[in-house]
Amino acid sequence: MRTKPADMIVAEGGRGEGGELRRTMSLWQLTLFSVGATLGTGIFVILGQAVPKAGPAVVLAFVLAAVTALLSALSYAELAGTIPVSGSSYSYAYATLGELVAWVAGWCLMLEYAVSVAAVAVGWGQYLNSFLQSLFGWTLPPAIIGSPGQDGGVVNLMAILIVLLATWLLLRGASESATANAVFVLIKVVVLLFFCVVAFTAFRAGNFTPFAPMGVAGVTAAASQVFFSYIGFDAASTAGEEARNPKRDLPLAIILSLALVTALYVLVAVAAVGAMPWSDFDPESTEAVLARIADLATGSTWAGLVVSFGASIAIASVVLTVMYGQTRILFAMSRDGLIPRVFQKVNPRRQVPVANTLIVAAFISVLAGLVPLGQLAEATSIGTLFAFAIVNVGVLVLRHRRPDLPRSFRTPLFPATPVLGAIMCGVVMAGLAAVTWLAFGLWMLLGFACYFLYGYRNSRLSTEVV
C-alpha cells in the first residue's frame, strides 16, 4: 500500500537510464494523438451493430456513451494536469492508492494496449484486401492475411507489416511519430466528412420515424456497445513527459479530443441513418457498413472505395498511437523498478526508449501474426474500464490527501463527477460477457504472480525503505 509522492513522480519526469525523453509535443499534436487512438475502426464497424438495437435513436446512444466517457475524461484531465508524466493511470494510482493498485492499473493497461493493438492490426489485412479488390480486382492470398488455422491462414504477414511500420516511426522519435499520426488523423477525418457529404445527398427525414422503436432499453443497450468507440482518449496522458507544456496541454488535449470525436460520431450516425432506413442495417454484416451506404447513395463503387481507404488509414493511426502509449507506460513502470530496467533505457541520440519499443513490437507482432485473438480481444474493454474506475477514485483520494497540490484543471461538480464516473464504469463492466470476466480474472492472476515474484522485491520504494 506504499504510495509514491506526486512531487517525486513529477520530478522524475522524462528521466530514463542513459538519457531523457525530449519535450516536443504541442497541444495540437497531443490532441491528434488522443484522436488517433480513439477514432479507429469503431465508427466504421460499431455503427452497423448498434443501429439494429436502437434504431434512429442510435444518435442518442452515441451522446449517452460520450457523457459516460466524459465523466472519466474529466478525472483524467485533472490528474494529467497535476501529475503530468508518462504512466497515465498507473502513475496516478501510485500517487494515490498505493503500489499494488498501481500495478493492477498498469497491468490492465498492458492488456488494453498490447492485445487491442494486435487485434486492430489483424483487421488491417482484411480492410486492405477489400480496398485492393475494389481498386484492382485482386486480393492477397489467405495464407498471409490470416492466423494459423483460420481460413487457410499461415502467418498474418499484413498484421506484422503494419506493426513494423509503426515501430519504424516510433524509433524515429516522438515528434516524427506525432507528425505522421497528424497526417493519418486528418486523412480519416476528411474521409468521414466525405462520407457524411455523400450520405446527406440521399438523406430522407422519414428514416427517423419511429425514432426509438426499441424504447429506452434499446438506447441504453446501444450506448453500452458504442461506449468502446470512445476508449483511447487516455493516450494523450501517456505523452506527459514529452509534452512542451504538460500541465496546460494534457487536460485540454483530453477534453478537446473527446469533443471532436463525439461531434464526428453523431454526425456520421445522423448521415448514415438518414441515407439508409435503420431496418436495412444487417447486424451480421457490419464491417463495411459505411462503404455500403456510400455506394448506395452514389449508385457506384467509387465512394465506398474512398471509405475503405479511410478505414485502412484509421487502423494505421490506432496501431501507432496505442503502441506509443504502451511503451511509455512500461517506461514509467520500469523506472519504478516494477519491471526490468531494460524498458527505461533511453537512446541518447534519438531520445526514445529503443529497446522498450523493439520488445513491445516483437510481442505484438507474435500476437498479431500467429494468435487468433477472438474473445481475448474483448477483454481489453474490461481492463480499460477498470483503469478508468481507478482514475476516478484517484481524484477523490488526491483531493483529500493533497489539497495543496497545484492543479491546472479541476474536475467540475466535484465529488459527484468522479463518483458517477466510477459507478458508470462498474455498470458497463457488469454488462460484459462471462467469458470476458474469465479472461480478465486469468490475466489478473498472472499479474499478481509477476508482481509478487518480481515487482514487490525490486520496487524502488522498497529498496529505498530498506
C-alpha positions as CSV (number, residue, x, y, z in Angstrom):
1,M,0.0,0.0,0.0
2,R,3.1,2.3,-0.1
3,T,2.5,5.4,-2.3
4,K,4.9,7.4,-4.3
5,P,4.6,11.2,-3.6
6,A,3.2,13.1,-6.5
7,D,6.1,15.6,-6.2
8,M,8.6,12.8,-6.7
9,I,6.8,11.4,-9.7
10,V,6.7,14.8,-11.4
11,A,10.4,15.5,-10.6
12,E,11.5,12.3,-12.3
13,G,9.5,13.0,-15.4
14,G,11.4,12.4,-18.6
15,R,14.4,10.7,-17.0
16,G,15.4,7.3,-18.1
17,E,18.6,5.2,-18.0
18,G,21.1,6.7,-20.3
19,G,19.2,9.8,-21.4
20,E,16.0,11.8,-21.2
21,L,12.9,11.9,-23.3
22,R,12.5,15.1,-25.4
23,R,9.7,17.6,-24.8
24,T,8.5,18.3,-28.4
25,M,4.7,17.7,-28.5
26,S,2.4,20.7,-28.8
27,L,-1.3,20.9,-27.8
28,W,-2.3,20.2,-31.4
29,Q,-0.1,17.1,-31.6
30,L,-1.3,15.8,-28.2
31,T,-5.0,16.3,-29.2
32,L,-4.4,14.4,-32.5
33,F,-2.6,11.6,-30.6
34,S,-5.7,11.2,-28.5
35,V,-8.0,11.4,-31.5
36,G,-5.7,8.9,-33.4
37,A,-6.1,6.3,-30.6
38,T,-9.9,6.9,-30.3
39,L,-11.1,7.4,-33.8
40,G,-10.4,3.9,-35.2
41,T,-12.3,1.1,-36.8
42,G,-15.0,1.5,-34.2
43,I,-17.1,4.0,-36.1
44,F,-16.5,2.1,-39.3
45,V,-17.9,-1.1,-37.7
46,I,-19.8,-0.4,-34.5
47,L,-22.5,1.7,-36.1
48,G,-23.8,-1.3,-38.1
49,Q,-24.1,-3.3,-34.8
50,A,-25.7,-0.6,-32.8
51,V,-28.4,0.7,-35.2
52,P,-30.4,-2.6,-35.1
53,K,-30.5,-2.3,-31.3
54,A,-31.7,1.4,-31.0
55,G,-33.0,2.4,-34.5
56,P,-32.6,6.0,-35.4
57,A,-32.1,6.7,-31.6
58,V,-28.6,5.4,-32.1
59,V,-27.7,9.1,-32.2
60,L,-28.8,9.4,-28.6
61,A,-26.8,6.3,-27.8
62,F,-23.6,8.0,-29.0
63,V,-24.4,11.0,-26.9
64,L,-25.1,8.9,-23.8
65,A,-21.9,7.0,-24.3
66,A,-20.0,10.2,-24.7
67,V,-21.4,11.5,-21.4
68,T,-20.2,8.3,-19.7
69,A,-16.8,8.7,-21.2
70,L,-16.7,12.3,-20.3
71,L,-17.1,11.6,-16.6
72,S,-13.8,9.6,-16.6
73,A,-12.2,12.0,-19.1
74,L,-12.6,14.9,-16.6
75,S,-10.9,12.9,-13.9
76,Y,-8.1,12.0,-16.3
77,A,-7.8,15.7,-17.2
78,E,-7.4,16.7,-13.5
79,L,-4.7,14.1,-12.8
80,A,-2.9,14.7,-16.1
81,G,-2.6,18.3,-15.2
82,T,-1.5,17.6,-11.6
83,I,0.9,14.6,-12.4
84,P,2.0,15.2,-16.0
85,V,4.0,12.0,-16.5
86,S,4.1,9.1,-19.0
87,G,2.5,6.5,-16.7
88,S,-1.2,7.5,-17.2
89,S,-3.5,5.8,-14.7
90,Y,-0.6,3.7,-13.4
91,S,1.3,6.8,-12.1
92,Y,-1.9,8.4,-10.9
93,A,-2.7,5.3,-8.8
94,Y,0.8,5.1,-7.5
95,A,0.4,8.6,-6.0
96,T,-3.0,8.0,-4.5
97,L,-4.0,4.3,-3.9
98,G,-0.7,2.6,-3.4
99,E,1.8,0.4,-5.3
100,L,-0.4,-2.8,-5.6
101,V,-3.3,-0.8,-7.1
102,A,-0.9,1.0,-9.4
103,W,0.5,-2.4,-10.6
104,V,-3.1,-3.5,-11.3
105,A,-3.7,-0.3,-13.3
106,G,-0.5,-0.8,-15.2
107,W,-1.3,-4.5,-15.8
108,C,-4.8,-3.6,-17.1
109,L,-3.2,-1.0,-19.5
110,M,-0.9,-3.7,-20.8
111,L,-3.9,-5.8,-21.6
112,E,-5.7,-2.9,-23.1
113,Y,-2.8,-1.6,-25.2
114,A,-0.9,-4.7,-26.3
115,V,-3.9,-7.0,-27.1
116,S,-6.0,-4.3,-28.6
117,V,-3.3,-3.1,-31.0
118,A,-2.7,-6.7,-32.0
119,A,-6.4,-7.2,-32.7
120,V,-6.6,-4.0,-34.7
121,A,-3.5,-5.0,-36.7
122,V,-5.1,-8.3,-37.5
123,G,-8.0,-6.5,-39.1
124,W,-5.8,-4.3,-41.3
125,G,-5.2,-7.0,-43.8
126,Q,-8.9,-7.5,-44.3
127,Y,-9.5,-3.9,-45.0
128,L,-6.5,-3.7,-47.2
129,N,-7.8,-6.7,-49.1
130,S,-11.2,-5.1,-49.6
131,F,-9.6,-2.0,-50.8
132,L,-7.3,-3.8,-53.3
133,Q,-10.3,-5.9,-54.6
134,S,-12.4,-2.8,-55.2
135,L,-9.5,-0.9,-56.9
136,F,-7.7,-3.6,-58.8
137,G,-9.9,-6.7,-58.7
138,W,-7.4,-8.9,-57.0
139,T,-6.8,-9.9,-53.4
140,L,-3.9,-11.1,-51.2
141,P,-3.6,-14.8,-50.6
142,P,-5.3,-16.1,-47.4
143,A,-2.0,-17.5,-46.1
144,I,-0.6,-14.1,-45.3
145,I,-3.8,-12.3,-44.0
146,G,-5.0,-14.9,-41.6
147,S,-3.7,-16.6,-38.4
148,P,-2.8,-20.3,-38.4
149,G,-6.0,-22.4,-38.8
150,Q,-8.1,-19.5,-39.9
151,D,-9.5,-19.8,-43.5
152,G,-6.2,-21.1,-44.9
153,G,-4.1,-18.7,-42.9
154,V,-0.4,-19.5,-42.1
155,V,1.1,-16.2,-40.8
156,N,-0.7,-12.9,-40.8
157,L,2.1,-11.0,-42.5
158,M,0.0,-7.9,-43.1
159,A,-0.6,-7.5,-39.4
160,I,3.1,-7.8,-38.8
161,L,3.8,-5.3,-41.6
162,I,1.6,-2.6,-40.0
163,V,3.2,-3.2,-36.6
164,L,6.7,-2.9,-38.1
165,L,5.7,0.3,-39.9
166,A,4.5,1.8,-36.6
167,T,7.7,0.6,-34.9
168,W,9.9,2.4,-37.6
169,L,8.0,5.6,-37.0
170,L,8.3,5.4,-33.2
171,L,12.0,4.7,-33.4
172,R,12.5,7.9,-35.4
173,G,11.3,10.0,-32.4
174,A,8.2,11.3,-30.6
175,S,8.0,14.4,-32.8
176,E,8.2,12.4,-36.0
177,S,5.6,9.9,-34.8
178,A,3.3,12.8,-33.8
179,T,3.6,14.3,-37.3
180,A,2.8,11.0,-39.0
181,N,-0.1,10.5,-36.7
182,A,-1.4,14.0,-37.5
183,V,-1.4,13.2,-41.2
184,F,-3.2,9.9,-40.6
185,V,-5.8,11.5,-38.4
186,L,-6.5,14.3,-40.9
187,I,-7.0,11.8,-43.7
188,K,-9.5,9.7,-41.7
189,V,-11.4,12.8,-40.5
190,V,-11.6,14.0,-44.1
191,V,-12.8,10.6,-45.2
192,L,-15.6,10.5,-42.6
193,L,-16.6,14.0,-43.5
194,F,-16.7,12.9,-47.2
195,F,-19.0,10.0,-46.2
196,C,-21.3,12.5,-44.5
197,V,-21.5,14.7,-47.5
198,V,-22.2,11.7,-49.8
199,A,-24.8,10.3,-47.4
200,F,-26.6,13.6,-47.0
201,T,-27.2,13.6,-50.7
202,A,-29.5,10.6,-50.1
203,F,-30.9,11.9,-46.8
204,R,-34.6,11.1,-46.0
205,A,-36.2,12.6,-42.9
206,G,-38.7,9.8,-42.9
207,N,-35.9,7.3,-41.9
208,F,-36.0,8.8,-38.4
209,T,-39.6,7.7,-37.8
210,P,-40.2,6.0,-35.5
211,F,-37.2,7.5,-33.7
212,A,-36.8,5.0,-30.8
213,P,-38.6,1.7,-31.9
214,M,-36.9,-0.3,-29.1
215,G,-37.5,2.4,-26.4
216,V,-35.1,3.4,-23.7
217,A,-33.8,-0.1,-23.3
218,G,-32.6,-0.1,-26.9
219,V,-30.8,3.2,-26.5
220,T,-29.0,2.1,-23.4
221,A,-28.1,-1.3,-25.0
222,A,-26.6,0.5,-28.0
223,A,-24.9,3.0,-25.7
224,S,-23.1,0.2,-23.9
225,Q,-21.9,-1.1,-27.2
226,V,-20.7,2.2,-28.7
227,F,-19.0,3.2,-25.5
228,F,-16.0,1.3,-26.6
229,S,-15.6,3.6,-29.6
230,Y,-14.6,6.3,-27.1
231,I,-11.8,4.3,-25.5
232,G,-8.4,5.8,-26.4
233,F,-8.7,9.4,-25.2
234,D,-6.3,8.5,-22.4
235,A,-3.5,8.2,-25.0
236,A,-2.7,11.8,-24.5
237,S,-1.9,11.3,-20.9
238,T,0.9,8.8,-21.8
239,A,2.8,11.6,-23.5
240,G,3.1,13.6,-20.3
241,E,6.9,13.6,-20.3
242,E,7.2,14.6,-24.0
243,A,4.7,17.5,-24.0
244,R,6.1,21.0,-24.1
245,N,3.6,22.4,-21.6
246,P,2.0,19.3,-20.0
247,K,0.2,21.0,-17.1
248,R,-1.8,23.2,-19.5
249,D,-1.9,21.0,-22.7
250,L,-2.7,17.5,-21.3
251,P,-6.1,18.4,-19.8
252,L,-7.0,20.4,-22.9
253,A,-6.0,17.7,-25.3
254,I,-8.1,15.1,-23.5
255,I,-11.3,17.3,-23.5
256,L,-10.8,18.6,-27.0
257,S,-10.2,15.1,-28.5
258,L,-13.3,13.7,-26.8
259,A,-15.4,16.7,-28.0
260,L,-14.1,16.3,-31.6
261,V,-14.7,12.5,-31.7
262,T,-18.2,12.9,-30.2
263,A,-19.2,15.5,-32.8
264,L,-17.9,13.4,-35.6
265,Y,-19.6,10.2,-34.3
266,V,-23.0,11.9,-34.0
267,L,-22.7,13.5,-37.5
268,V,-21.8,10.1,-39.1
269,A,-24.7,8.4,-37.3
270,V,-27.2,11.0,-38.5
271,A,-25.9,10.8,-42.0
272,A,-25.9,7.0,-42.1
273,V,-29.5,6.6,-40.8
274,G,-30.7,9.4,-42.9
275,A,-29.3,7.7,-46.0
276,M,-30.4,4.1,-45.3
277,P,-33.5,3.0,-43.2
278,W,-32.5,1.6,-39.9
279,S,-34.3,-1.7,-40.7
280,D,-31.9,-2.3,-43.6
281,F,-28.9,-2.4,-41.3
282,D,-27.7,-6.0,-41.0
283,P,-26.2,-6.9,-37.6
284,E,-24.5,-9.9,-39.2
285,S,-22.7,-7.8,-41.9
286,T,-21.2,-4.7,-40.3
287,E,-17.6,-4.5,-41.4
288,A,-18.2,-2.3,-44.5
289,V,-21.5,-0.7,-43.5
290,L,-20.3,2.9,-44.2
291,A,-18.8,1.8,-47.6
292,R,-22.1,0.1,-48.4
293,I,-24.1,3.2,-47.6
294,A,-21.8,5.4,-49.6
295,D,-22.2,3.1,-52.6
296,L,-26.0,3.1,-52.3
297,A,-26.0,6.9,-52.0
298,T,-23.9,7.4,-55.2
299,G,-25.1,4.4,-57.2
300,S,-21.5,3.4,-57.8
301,T,-18.5,1.8,-56.0
302,W,-16.0,4.7,-56.0
303,A,-17.4,6.3,-52.8
304,G,-17.2,3.0,-50.9
305,L,-13.6,2.7,-52.1
306,V,-12.7,6.0,-50.5
307,V,-14.4,5.0,-47.2
308,S,-12.5,1.6,-47.3
309,F,-9.2,3.6,-47.7
310,G,-10.2,5.7,-44.7
311,A,-10.7,2.6,-42.6
312,S,-7.2,1.3,-43.6
313,I,-5.7,4.7,-42.5
314,A,-7.7,4.6,-39.3
315,I,-6.1,1.3,-38.3
316,A,-2.6,2.5,-39.1
317,S,-3.2,5.5,-36.8
318,V,-4.5,3.4,-33.9
319,V,-1.6,1.0,-34.1
320,L,0.9,3.8,-34.0
321,T,-0.7,5.8,-31.1
322,V,-1.5,2.8,-28.9
323,M,2.0,1.3,-29.4
324,Y,3.4,4.6,-28.3
325,G,1.2,4.6,-25.2
326,Q,2.2,1.0,-24.3
327,T,6.0,1.8,-24.5
328,R,5.6,5.0,-22.3
329,I,3.6,3.1,-19.6
330,L,6.3,0.4,-19.5
331,F,8.9,3.1,-19.3
332,A,7.3,4.5,-16.2
333,M,6.9,1.1,-14.5
334,S,10.5,0.2,-15.3
335,R,11.7,3.5,-13.7
336,D,9.9,2.5,-10.5
337,G,11.6,-0.9,-10.6
338,L,8.4,-3.0,-11.0
339,I,9.5,-4.4,-14.4
340,P,13.1,-5.0,-15.7
341,R,15.4,-1.9,-16.2
342,V,15.7,-2.5,-20.0
343,F,12.3,-0.8,-20.5
344,Q,13.6,2.5,-19.1
345,K,16.8,2.7,-21.2
346,V,16.7,5.8,-23.5
347,N,18.8,6.1,-26.6
348,P,20.8,9.4,-26.1
349,R,20.8,10.3,-29.8
350,R,17.2,9.5,-30.6
351,Q,15.9,10.3,-27.1
352,V,13.4,7.4,-27.3
353,P,13.3,4.1,-25.4
354,V,14.6,1.9,-28.3
355,A,14.9,-1.4,-26.5
356,N,11.4,-1.0,-25.0
357,T,9.9,-0.2,-28.4
358,L,11.5,-3.2,-30.1
359,I,10.4,-5.6,-27.3
360,V,6.8,-4.3,-27.5
361,A,6.9,-4.6,-31.3
362,A,8.2,-8.2,-31.2
363,F,5.5,-9.2,-28.6
364,I,2.7,-7.6,-30.6
365,S,3.9,-9.0,-33.9
366,V,3.8,-12.5,-32.5
367,L,0.3,-11.9,-31.2
368,A,-1.0,-10.4,-34.4
369,G,0.8,-12.8,-36.7
370,L,0.2,-16.1,-35.1
371,V,-2.5,-16.0,-32.5
372,P,-6.3,-15.9,-33.3
373,L,-7.3,-13.4,-30.7
374,G,-11.0,-14.0,-30.7
375,Q,-12.6,-13.4,-27.3
376,L,-9.3,-12.3,-25.8
377,A,-9.6,-9.0,-27.7
378,E,-12.8,-8.3,-25.9
379,A,-11.1,-8.4,-22.6
380,T,-9.3,-5.2,-23.4
381,S,-12.5,-3.4,-22.7
382,I,-12.8,-4.6,-19.2
383,G,-9.2,-3.7,-18.5
384,T,-9.7,-0.2,-19.8
385,L,-12.9,0.3,-17.7
386,F,-11.1,-1.0,-14.6
387,A,-8.3,1.5,-15.2
388,F,-10.9,4.3,-15.7
389,A,-12.5,3.5,-12.4
390,I,-9.1,3.6,-10.6
391,V,-8.5,7.1,-12.0
392,N,-11.9,8.4,-10.8
393,V,-11.2,7.1,-7.3
394,G,-7.7,8.5,-7.5
395,V,-9.1,12.0,-8.0
396,L,-11.2,11.7,-4.8
397,V,-8.2,10.4,-2.8
398,L,-5.7,13.0,-4.0
399,R,-8.1,15.9,-3.4
400,H,-8.4,14.6,0.2
401,R,-4.8,13.8,0.9
402,R,-3.1,16.6,-1.1
403,P,-5.5,19.6,-1.4
404,D,-2.4,21.8,-1.6
405,L,-1.1,20.4,-4.9
406,P,-1.2,22.9,-7.8
407,R,-3.9,21.8,-10.3
408,S,-4.1,23.3,-13.7
409,F,-7.5,21.7,-14.2
410,R,-10.2,20.8,-11.6
411,T,-12.9,18.3,-12.3
412,P,-16.2,20.2,-12.2
413,L,-19.1,19.3,-9.9
414,F,-16.6,17.5,-7.5
415,P,-17.2,15.0,-5.9
416,A,-20.2,14.0,-8.0
417,T,-18.3,13.7,-11.3
418,P,-15.6,11.2,-10.2
419,V,-18.2,9.2,-8.1
420,L,-20.5,8.9,-11.1
421,G,-17.6,8.1,-13.4
422,A,-16.6,5.2,-11.2
423,I,-20.2,3.9,-10.9
424,M,-20.7,4.1,-14.7
425,C,-17.5,2.1,-15.3
426,G,-18.9,-0.5,-13.0
427,V,-22.3,-0.6,-14.7
428,V,-20.7,-1.1,-18.1
429,M,-18.3,-3.7,-16.8
430,A,-21.3,-5.6,-15.2
431,G,-22.9,-6.0,-18.7
432,L,-19.9,-7.7,-20.2
433,A,-19.9,-11.4,-21.1
434,A,-18.9,-14.1,-18.6
435,V,-16.0,-15.3,-20.9
436,T,-14.7,-11.7,-20.8
437,W,-14.7,-11.7,-17.0
438,L,-12.9,-15.1,-17.1
439,A,-10.2,-13.9,-19.4
440,F,-9.8,-10.8,-17.1
441,G,-9.5,-12.9,-14.0
442,L,-6.8,-15.1,-15.5
443,W,-4.9,-12.1,-16.6
444,M,-5.1,-10.6,-13.1
445,L,-3.8,-13.9,-11.6
446,L,-0.8,-13.8,-13.9
447,G,-0.3,-10.1,-13.0
448,F,-0.3,-10.8,-9.2
449,A,2.2,-13.6,-9.7
450,C,4.5,-11.3,-11.7
451,Y,4.2,-8.5,-9.1
452,F,4.9,-10.7,-6.0
453,L,7.7,-12.6,-7.7
454,Y,9.5,-9.6,-9.2
455,G,7.9,-6.2,-8.8
456,Y,7.4,-6.3,-5.0
457,R,11.0,-7.2,-4.4
458,N,12.6,-4.8,-6.9
459,S,10.4,-1.8,-6.3
460,R,12.5,1.4,-5.9
461,L,10.3,2.4,-3.0
462,S,11.0,-1.0,-1.3
463,T,14.8,-0.8,-1.8
464,E,14.9,2.9,-0.7
465,V,13.0,1.9,2.5
466,V,15.4,-0.9,3.2
